[in-house]
Amino acid sequence: MLPEGWNRATVADVCSFQNGHGFGPEDWDDKGFPIIRIQNLNGGKKFDYFSGTPEAEWIVHSGQLLFAWAGTRGVSFGPTVWRGPTGVLNQHIFKVTANTDVQEGWLYWALRHVTDRVERNAHGFKDTLVHVKKSDIERQSVSVPSPEDQKRISATLDTWDAAIATTERLLANSREQCSVLAQKLMSGRTRQKGTLAWKKRTLSELMRESRVLGSGGHEARKLTVKLYAKGVIEKSSRGAGSESTQYYRRSAGQFIYSKLDFLNGAFGLVPAELDGYESTLDLPAFDLLPDVDARWLLYFVSREEFYRSQLGLANGGRKARRVNPKDLLQIAIPVPGIMEQQAIADALDLAWKIARDDEAQLRSLRIEKSALMQQLLTGKRRVCLPAATEAVAC
């Protein structure tokens, strides 16, 4: 049952779509109206221009509601409110016009809700791409509130979006601060007073490769390294490798990396919960010497400045990312004393904890907004106006 004053309709009942124009290379210029393509809906600043006389329906002003009907699932497919310069609309994007008694703010959120439904059922060129027909969108059902309820729903969801945008900025700032701090600490530009001079040491002086044989074959519990130092994870509880595949036992605290993907920064430390798991020599593991802090070493090698500086180590051919252990161990790096290593790692641990807290907050906000949007747009939850003027979900 819908709330009083609500009714069921289709997207075609609440708005109309006007497709953009197919601008070809012969239309491109370096002056005139910017041609708005799907990549520009995602913040892309690069434009081609149309210097001819546009049809009225091609023109898009800031604030116009658009709908990309071909794009990347969860990224560019669906509705967008255009915030860029006045331009002309390219094909694969609809200009959306709200019908009488339909608030554009509510319509955006209704189309966002419809998009989630279409994406679940659409089939594209790839799993990540969505490409639909106009009728696929127009026939989707929507629950249409009264004009006053539309305003309240839009205001509530806009408030949540603003909170999410603020948290996204905080997260971006936290990550940037982590990168800046890591660069300062790892380069020695920021140091504690009274610490020992840094020494140039090869990685072979910091760790030893571990080759303790494991069970192998079908009994091997496999490890894999997530890219960009996001950690070591379980690939499968029981591997299905052949009996001839040799596996090696890995222990908690060991340094491990992907020999086949070194130049993507695939490094990690074996966590306690994966002690005793196994990997092939494509994921070499190392025992660190007592004067090396594992966290410091991981922070050092996980920086893009480090692994991009080692391009010369990679073997050629199709496996240009491969770096063997013997080559890895010859890399020389500036090494602080163990006390300073620990201090550096502690500082970066704290900085990254703040970033992870921001990430957790952002995930929570997105999940809560998604649930609230579902409830508000179907009438299962109403927006009430208490004594204060701000609308709240109730």
C-alpha positions as CSV (number, residue, x, y, z in Angstrom):
1,M,0.0,0.0,0.0
2,L,1.2,3.4,-0.9
3,P,0.8,6.4,1.4
4,E,-2.1,8.7,0.9
5,G,-1.4,11.1,-2.0
6,W,1.0,8.8,-3.7
7,N,0.4,6.9,-7.0
8,R,2.1,4.3,-9.1
9,A,3.5,5.4,-12.5
10,T,6.2,4.7,-15.0
11,V,9.2,6.8,-15.8
12,A,7.5,7.8,-19.0
13,D,4.7,9.3,-16.9
14,V,7.0,11.6,-14.9
15,C,9.5,12.8,-17.4
16,S,10.6,12.9,-21.1
17,F,14.0,12.0,-22.6
18,Q,15.7,13.8,-25.5
19,N,18.8,12.0,-26.9
20,G,22.0,13.9,-27.7
21,H,23.4,14.5,-31.1
22,G,26.0,12.2,-32.7
23,F,28.9,14.6,-33.1
24,G,31.6,13.1,-35.4
25,P,35.2,14.2,-36.0
26,E,34.0,16.4,-38.8
27,D,32.1,18.5,-36.3
28,W,35.0,18.9,-33.9
29,D,36.7,22.3,-33.4
30,D,38.9,24.1,-30.8
31,K,36.3,26.8,-30.2
32,G,32.5,27.1,-29.8
33,F,30.3,25.0,-27.5
34,P,32.0,22.2,-25.5
35,I,30.6,18.8,-26.5
36,I,29.4,17.0,-23.4
37,R,30.3,13.3,-23.4
38,I,29.9,10.6,-20.8
39,Q,33.4,11.1,-19.5
40,N,32.5,14.7,-18.7
41,L,29.7,13.6,-16.5
42,N,32.4,12.0,-14.3
43,G,34.3,15.2,-13.9
44,G,36.5,14.9,-17.1
45,K,37.6,18.4,-18.1
46,K,38.8,17.7,-21.6
47,F,36.3,18.8,-24.4
48,D,36.1,18.9,-28.1
49,Y,34.1,21.8,-29.4
50,F,31.3,22.5,-31.9
51,S,31.5,25.8,-33.6
52,G,28.4,25.4,-35.8
53,T,24.8,26.5,-35.0
54,P,23.3,23.9,-32.6
55,E,19.7,22.8,-32.5
56,A,17.9,24.0,-29.4
57,E,17.5,20.5,-28.0
58,W,21.2,19.9,-28.1
59,I,22.0,22.7,-25.7
60,V,22.6,21.9,-22.0
61,H,22.9,24.5,-19.3
62,S,24.3,24.1,-15.8
63,G,21.7,22.5,-13.5
64,Q,20.2,20.3,-16.3
65,L,19.3,16.8,-15.4
66,L,20.9,14.2,-17.7
67,F,20.8,10.5,-18.0
68,A,23.6,8.4,-19.5
69,W,22.0,5.3,-21.1
70,A,25.4,3.7,-22.0
71,G,28.2,3.6,-19.5
72,T,30.0,1.9,-16.7
73,R,27.9,0.2,-14.1
74,G,27.9,2.1,-10.8
75,V,30.0,5.0,-12.3
76,S,28.7,6.7,-15.4
77,F,25.5,5.0,-16.2
78,G,22.4,6.8,-14.9
79,P,21.3,10.3,-13.9
80,T,23.6,13.3,-13.4
81,V,22.9,16.9,-12.7
82,W,25.2,18.8,-15.1
83,R,27.4,21.3,-13.2
84,G,29.7,22.3,-16.1
85,P,29.6,25.0,-18.7
86,T,26.8,25.5,-21.2
87,G,27.5,23.0,-24.0
88,V,25.9,20.7,-26.6
89,L,24.9,17.1,-25.7
90,N,26.6,14.1,-27.4
91,Q,24.8,10.9,-28.1
92,H,24.3,8.2,-25.5
93,I,23.1,10.8,-23.1
94,F,19.5,11.9,-22.6
95,K,18.4,15.4,-21.6
96,V,15.7,14.9,-19.0
97,T,12.6,17.1,-18.7
98,A,10.3,16.7,-15.7
99,N,6.6,16.6,-16.3
100,T,4.1,18.9,-14.6
101,D,3.9,18.5,-10.8
102,V,7.2,16.6,-10.8
103,Q,10.0,18.1,-8.8
104,E,13.4,17.8,-10.5
105,G,15.2,17.1,-7.2
106,W,12.9,14.2,-6.5
107,L,13.1,13.0,-10.1
108,Y,16.9,12.7,-9.9
109,W,16.6,10.4,-6.9
110,A,13.8,8.4,-8.5
111,L,16.0,7.9,-11.6
112,R,18.9,6.9,-9.3
113,H,16.6,4.3,-7.8
114,V,15.6,3.1,-11.2
115,T,19.2,3.0,-12.3
116,D,20.1,0.5,-9.5
117,R,17.2,-1.7,-10.8
118,V,18.2,-1.5,-14.5
119,E,21.9,-2.2,-13.7
120,R,21.0,-5.4,-12.0
121,N,19.2,-6.7,-15.0
122,A,21.1,-5.1,-17.9
123,H,23.6,-6.9,-20.2
124,G,26.4,-5.0,-21.8
125,F,29.5,-5.6,-23.8
126,K,31.2,-6.5,-20.6
127,D,30.0,-7.2,-17.0
128,T,30.9,-3.6,-16.1
129,L,29.2,-1.9,-19.0
130,V,25.5,-1.1,-19.3
131,H,23.8,-0.2,-22.6
132,V,20.0,0.0,-22.7
133,K,17.2,1.3,-24.9
134,K,15.1,4.3,-24.1
135,S,12.1,2.0,-23.6
136,D,14.0,0.0,-21.0
137,I,14.1,3.0,-18.8
138,E,10.7,4.5,-19.6
139,R,8.8,1.4,-18.7
140,Q,10.3,1.2,-15.2
141,S,7.8,1.7,-12.4
142,V,8.1,4.5,-9.8
143,S,6.1,5.5,-6.8
144,V,5.2,9.1,-7.1
145,P,4.6,11.1,-3.9
146,S,2.7,14.4,-3.6
147,P,4.7,17.5,-4.7
148,E,5.3,18.4,-1.0
149,D,6.6,14.9,-0.2
150,Q,8.8,15.0,-3.3
151,K,10.5,18.2,-1.9
152,R,11.0,16.6,1.5
153,I,12.5,13.4,0.1
154,S,14.8,15.3,-2.2
155,A,15.9,17.6,0.7
156,T,16.6,14.6,3.0
157,L,18.6,12.7,0.4
158,D,20.5,15.8,-0.7
159,T,21.6,16.2,3.0
160,W,22.9,12.7,3.0
161,D,24.8,13.3,-0.2
162,A,26.4,16.4,1.2
163,A,27.6,14.4,4.2
164,I,29.0,11.8,1.9
165,A,30.8,14.4,-0.2
166,T,32.3,16.0,2.9
167,T,33.5,12.6,4.1
168,E,35.0,11.9,0.6
169,R,37.0,15.1,0.9
170,L,38.2,14.2,4.4
171,L,39.3,10.8,3.1
172,A,41.1,12.3,0.1
173,N,42.8,14.7,2.5
174,S,43.8,11.9,4.9
175,R,45.3,9.8,2.2
176,E,47.2,12.8,0.8
177,Q,48.6,13.6,4.3
178,C,49.6,9.9,4.6
179,S,51.5,10.1,1.3
180,V,53.2,13.4,2.2
181,L,54.2,12.1,5.7
182,A,55.5,8.9,4.3
183,Q,57.7,10.8,1.8
184,K,59.1,13.0,4.5
185,L,59.8,10.2,6.9
186,M,61.2,7.8,4.4
187,S,63.4,10.3,2.7
188,G,64.9,11.5,6.0
189,R,63.7,15.0,5.6
190,T,61.9,14.8,8.9
191,R,63.8,13.1,11.6
192,Q,64.0,12.8,15.4
193,K,66.9,14.4,17.2
194,G,69.6,12.2,18.4
195,T,68.9,9.3,16.1
196,L,71.6,7.3,14.4
197,A,72.9,8.0,10.9
198,W,71.1,6.1,8.2
199,K,73.1,3.4,6.4
200,K,72.8,2.2,2.8
201,R,72.0,-1.5,2.9
202,T,70.8,-4.1,0.4
203,L,67.6,-5.9,1.1
204,S,69.7,-9.1,1.4
205,E,71.1,-7.6,4.6
206,L,67.6,-7.1,6.0
207,M,65.9,-10.4,5.2
208,R,66.4,-14.0,4.1
209,E,64.1,-15.9,1.7
210,S,62.1,-18.7,3.4
211,R,61.7,-22.0,1.6
212,V,60.2,-24.3,4.1
213,L,58.4,-27.0,2.2
214,G,54.6,-27.3,2.7
215,S,52.1,-30.1,2.0
216,G,51.6,-29.1,-1.6
217,G,49.1,-30.3,-4.1
218,H,45.4,-30.5,-3.2
219,E,46.1,-29.9,0.5
220,A,47.8,-26.5,0.0
221,R,46.1,-23.6,1.6
222,K,46.9,-20.7,-0.8
223,L,47.9,-17.1,-0.2
224,T,47.7,-14.2,-2.5
225,V,48.9,-10.6,-2.2
226,K,46.5,-7.8,-2.8
227,L,47.9,-4.9,-4.9
228,Y,49.2,-1.7,-3.5
229,A,50.1,-3.1,-0.1
230,K,46.5,-3.8,0.9
231,G,47.5,-7.0,2.6
232,V,48.0,-10.8,2.2
233,I,44.7,-12.7,1.9
234,E,43.5,-16.3,1.5
235,K,43.0,-17.2,-2.1
236,S,41.0,-20.4,-1.3
237,S,40.7,-22.6,1.8
238,R,41.9,-25.6,-0.1
239,G,43.7,-25.2,-3.4
240,A,43.1,-27.4,-6.4
241,G,46.7,-27.3,-7.6
242,S,48.2,-30.3,-9.3
243,E,50.2,-32.8,-7.2
244,S,53.4,-31.7,-8.9
245,T,53.0,-28.1,-7.8
246,Q,55.4,-27.3,-5.0
247,Y,54.2,-25.2,-2.1
248,Y,56.1,-23.5,0.7
249,R,54.9,-22.8,4.2
250,R,54.4,-19.2,5.2
251,S,54.6,-17.9,8.8
252,A,53.0,-14.9,10.5
253,G,55.1,-11.7,10.1
254,Q,56.9,-12.8,7.0
255,F,57.4,-10.2,4.2
256,I,55.8,-11.5,1.0
257,Y,55.5,-10.1,-2.5
258,S,54.2,-11.0,-5.9
259,K,57.1,-11.9,-8.2
260,L,54.8,-11.6,-11.2
261,D,53.4,-8.2,-10.3
262,F,56.2,-6.4,-8.5
263,L,55.7,-3.1,-10.5
264,N,52.2,-2.7,-9.2
265,G,53.4,-2.6,-5.7
266,A,52.1,-6.0,-4.6
267,F,53.7,-6.3,-1.1
268,G,52.4,-7.5,2.2
269,L,53.0,-9.1,5.6
270,V,51.6,-12.5,6.4
271,P,48.9,-11.9,9.1
272,A,48.6,-14.1,12.2
273,E,45.4,-15.7,11.0
274,L,47.2,-17.0,7.9
275,D,50.1,-18.6,9.7
276,G,50.8,-22.0,8.2
277,Y,49.2,-21.2,4.9
278,E,51.2,-21.9,1.7
279,S,52.2,-20.3,-1.6
280,T,54.3,-21.2,-4.6
281,L,57.5,-19.4,-5.4
282,D,55.5,-16.8,-7.4
283,L,54.8,-15.4,-3.9
284,P,58.2,-15.5,-2.3
285,A,58.4,-14.9,1.5
286,F,61.2,-13.6,3.7
287,D,62.1,-13.8,7.3
288,L,63.3,-10.4,8.6
289,L,66.4,-9.9,10.6
290,P,66.1,-8.7,14.2
291,D,67.1,-5.1,13.4
292,V,64.3,-4.6,10.9
293,D,60.8,-3.4,11.7
294,A,58.4,-5.2,9.4
295,R,56.0,-2.4,9.3
296,W,58.7,0.2,8.4
297,L,59.9,-2.0,5.5
298,L,56.4,-2.5,4.2
299,Y,55.7,1.2,4.3
300,F,59.0,1.9,2.5
301,V,58.6,-0.5,-0.4
302,S,54.9,0.1,-0.8
303,R,55.5,3.7,-1.9
304,E,55.1,4.2,-5.7
305,E,58.3,6.1,-5.7
306,F,60.1,3.0,-4.6
307,Y,58.8,0.3,-6.9
308,R,58.6,2.6,-9.9
309,S,62.3,3.4,-9.4
310,Q,63.1,-0.3,-9.9
311,L,61.8,-0.6,-13.5
312,G,65.3,-1.8,-14.6
313,L,64.9,-5.0,-12.5
314,A,61.9,-6.3,-14.4
315,N,62.5,-9.0,-17.0
316,G,61.5,-8.2,-20.5
317,G,59.0,-9.8,-22.9
318,R,55.4,-10.5,-21.8
319,K,56.5,-10.8,-18.2
320,A,57.9,-7.3,-17.9
321,R,56.6,-7.0,-14.4
322,R,58.5,-10.0,-13.1
323,V,61.2,-9.4,-10.5
324,N,63.0,-12.4,-9.1
325,P,64.0,-12.6,-5.4
326,K,67.8,-12.6,-6.2
327,D,67.2,-9.2,-8.0
328,L,65.0,-7.9,-5.3
329,L,67.6,-8.6,-2.6
330,Q,70.2,-6.6,-4.4
331,I,68.2,-3.4,-4.1
332,A,70.0,-0.9,-1.8
333,I,68.0,1.4,0.4
334,P,68.7,3.9,3.2
335,V,68.0,2.2,6.5
336,P,67.5,4.0,9.9
337,G,68.3,2.4,13.2
338,I,65.6,0.0,14.6
339,M,64.3,2.6,17.1
340,E,63.8,5.2,14.3
341,Q,62.2,2.5,12.1
342,Q,59.7,1.8,14.8
343,A,59.0,5.5,15.4
344,I,58.4,6.0,11.7
345,A,56.1,3.0,11.5
346,D,54.1,4.2,14.6
347,A,53.6,7.6,13.0
348,L,52.4,6.1,9.7
349,D,50.2,3.6,11.6
350,L,48.4,6.5,13.3
351,A,48.0,8.5,10.1
352,W,46.6,5.5,8.2
353,K,44.3,4.7,11.1
354,I,42.7,8.1,10.6
355,A,42.3,7.4,6.9
356,R,40.8,3.9,7.6
357,D,38.4,5.5,10.0
358,D,37.3,7.9,7.3
359,E,36.9,4.9,4.9
360,A,34.8,3.1,7.4
361,Q,32.6,6.2,7.9
362,L,32.2,6.7,4.2
363,R,31.1,3.0,3.7
364,S,28.7,3.4,6.5
365,L,27.1,6.5,5.1
366,R,26.8,5.0,1.7
367,I,25.1,1.9,3.0
368,E,22.7,3.9,5.2
369,K,21.8,6.3,2.4
370,S,21.1,3.4,0.0
371,A,18.8,1.8,2.6
372,L,17.1,5.1,3.3
373,M,16.7,5.9,-0.4
374,Q,15.0,2.6,-0.9
375,Q,12.5,3.2,1.9
376,L,11.8,6.9,1.1
377,L,11.2,6.4,-2.6
378,T,8.8,3.4,-2.1
379,G,6.9,5.1,0.7
380,K,7.9,2.6,3.3
381,R,9.3,5.5,5.3
382,R,8.0,9.0,5.4
383,V,9.8,12.4,5.9
384,C,8.2,14.3,8.7
385,L,8.6,18.0,9.7
386,P,9.1,18.4,13.4
387,A,9.1,21.7,15.2
388,A,12.4,22.5,13.6
389,T,12.3,23.3,9.9
390,E,14.7,20.7,8.8
391,A,13.1,17.6,7.3
392,V,14.0,14.2,8.9
393,A,13.1,10.6,8.0
394,C,10.7,9.1,10.5
